[in-house]
Amino acid sequence: MGNPAQERLIRKLDLERFLSQIKPHPSPDVHLEQYTTPESVAATMLHIAAYTYGDIVAKRVLDLGCGTGRLALGSAFLGAKSVLGVDVDKSAVKIAAETSASLGFKTKMNWVIGDVNAVAGEFDTVLQNPPFGVQKRGADRVFLEKALHVAKAVYSLHNHPFTDEPFVRRLRAKASLLQVEASPFIKRFVAKYGGRIDAVYAMLLPIPRMFGFHTKTRSEIIIDLYIIKKEK
C-alpha cells in the first residue's frame, strides 16, 4: 500500500481501513492477555498521538508488546521515521513482519522477539497496549517503566478503575472518548520514573469471545488512554 505523503493529514476512517488489513493473533494466549487492539481504538490512539501531539510523523516509534503489529504499522502508515515492534510471542512477530512486507513497509520496520526488558536505546514515542495485570499482577507496570526509560512521549492503554453503566452509556452516545482523571496510583508511578500525565481519555474496548471463561459473544470494558510526557 506504500507510505502516504507525510504532509497530508490521514483521515481516521482511512487509518481504520488500513489497520483492518493487519491480521489478529490466530491463537491468543490468555496468560499473556493477548487481546487484539480493535481498529477503532488503535486509530483513535494513533490519530491523537500524530495530530494532537505531533508524536508520530517523522518520529522514532517503539511499539512495546506489539503483537501482530497494529500500532507499529499504523505509525508507519502515518509517516513515522522508523518503527520498532517488540513482543515475546514469536508467532505474533512473524505475522507482523510478513504483514509489513506485504503492505510495503518492510524497510521502515524492525521487529524483535523478546521481553520488554531487552529493549534499549532512545525513541521519540512509545505506543503500547500492555497486559492489564489481570493474569499477572503488576504486568502493566513493567511496560510503563520501560517506556519512561526509553522515550520522550508515551501513549499507554490501561484498565479503567471502575465499571459504571451510566458512564458506559455516555461513551456509547459519544461513540468516541471522554477526558477523565488519572488513576492516583498511575500518576504516582509515572512521577517516580520522571514523567507527567498530560491527559487521560476513557473509551470502550469491545472484546469478542476468545477464551473459555468468556460467557458472552461480545462484551465491552472501559479503558483509559494515558498521554505521558517525560520531564526534562
N, C-alpha and C positions, 0 to 999 in steps of 0.2 A: 504493500500500500504506500510505502515511502513516507518521508518526513514532510509535513506541511510547512509552508513558509512560516518562519518564526515570528514575522511581523504581523501575521494575521491571527486575530483572536478566533479560537476554535469554539464553536457553539457546544454547549454541554450535550445536546442531543447527538451531535456528530461524534463527540467523545464517547458517549454511551454505546453508539453503534460500533465504534472501533473496539471498545472493551468487550463487546459481545462475541468477538471473534476469538477471544482467548479462552481456551478450554479450562473448565474447572478440574479439580483433582478427581481422578476416576475412583479412587478408593481412600477417602479421607480417614485419618486416624483420630479417634475420639480423645486419646491421651495427649495428642499434640494440639487438640482443639482446632482442627483444620476446617474452619468454616470459610468458604469462598466469599470474598468481599463482593457483594452484588454490584452490577454495573452502575446502578443509580447512586449507591453510597460512594463507590470509588470515584465516579465522575464528579460528584459534589466536592469530595475531599481534594481532588486534583485541581478542579476549577478554582477553588478558594486559594489553594497554595500558589497557583500560577498567576491568577488575575487580580486577586485581592491583595496578596502579599508579595508577589513578584519573586517567588522562590522556586520556580521550575525552569522557565525559559533561560537557556544559556547557563544553567547551573549544573554542578556535580551532585547527582542524586543517589541516595542509598535507600534501597527497599529492604528492611530487616524482616526476616520471616516472609520472603517474597511469594512462597507457594508457587503457583504456575505463572506468576509474573504480571498480574493485572495492574498493580500500582506502578511497577517498574516500566512496563511497556506503555502505559498511559502517559508517564513522564516523558518518554522518548517521543511519543506522538505529539506532545505539546511543545517540544523543542528543547528538551534538556541537552546540555553539552555532552554529558556522559552519564551512564546509569549502571550501578552495580546492584544485583539481586543476590541475596544470601538466604539460604534455607538449609536445614538439616536433612530434609527429605530428598533423597536422590532422584526419585521418580518425578517429583514435582519440578525440580530444577531442570530435568531432562525435557519435560514438556515445555517449560518456559523458553529454553534455548531453541528448541525446534520451532516454536511459535515466532520467536524474534527473527529467525531466519526467513520463515515463510512470509512474514509481514514486511520484510525489507529493513529491519533494524539491527541486523547482526553486528555490523561494525561499531555501533554505538553502545551495545550492551555487553556487560560482563556478568557471568553467573558463577557463583561459588557454592559448593556443597559444604556446609559446615555450621557449627554453632555460632551464635552471635558473639561470643567471647573471642572468637578468632579474628574478628574484624578490627582492622587498624587503619590509620590514615586520617585524612581530613576531607570533609564533604560540606557542601553548602546546605544541603537539605536531607533530612531523613523522613521517609514516609513509612508508616507501619500499622499493621493490624495485628497486634501481638495477642498471644493467648491471654484470656481474661483472668486466668488464675482459678478457674472452676475446678479443673482436674488437678492442678498443682498450684498450691497457694503461693502467691508472690511471683508467678511466672512473668507477668507483665512488667514487673519492676526491673528484671534483668535487661529487657529490651529498652526500657526508658533510660536506665543508667547508661547503657552503651551509646544510645542515640545522643545523649547530652555530652558524652565524652568526645564524639567524633564530628558533630555538626553544629552549625550556627542556628539552624531552624529545624524544628521537629513537629511533624503532624502525626498524631498518635490517637488511635481509637481505643476507648475504654468502656467498660460496662457502666451504665448509669447507676447511681447508688440506690435507686428505688424504682418500683414499678407503680405507676399511678394512672389509672384508667382515664380520668379526665385529661391528663397531660397527653396520653396516647391519642386521644380523640383530637386534641389541638394539633398535634403533629400530623395526623391524617388529614385534617382540614387544610392545613398549610401545604401539605404534600411536599414538605421541604425540611427545614430545620429551624430551631429556636435557640436563641442565646440563653445560656444558663450559668449558674455559679460553679466554680471549680470545686471539686472534692477537697476538703481540708487536708486529707492525707496526701493526695497527689500534689497539692500546692506545696506542702512542706517537703515532700520528696524531691520535687523539681528544684526548689530553692537550695536544698542540700547539695545538689550537683551543679549549681551555678546557673540555673535557668529561671526564667519568669514566664508566667502564663499570660499570653496576650488576650486570648478569648477561648470560650468553650461553647460548642454548638451541639445540641441534642438532636438526634434523628432516629428514625426507625430502621432496624435491621431485620429484614424478612429472612426467616430460616426455614428451608424446606425439610421434610422428614428425611434425615440422613442416617441416624443411628437408632439402635434398638430401643432406647429409652424414650425416643420421641413418640408421643401419642397422637399428635395432630399432623395432618398433611402439610400444613404450613402454619408457622407461628411468627410472632414479632417480639423483639425486645428493643428497649431503648438503649442506644449507645451514645457516647459523648466523643466528639472530635476536639482534641486539645491542640491549640496552636501555641507552641512554646518557642521562645527565643533565648539564645544563650546570652547571658550578661557579659558585657565586655570586661 
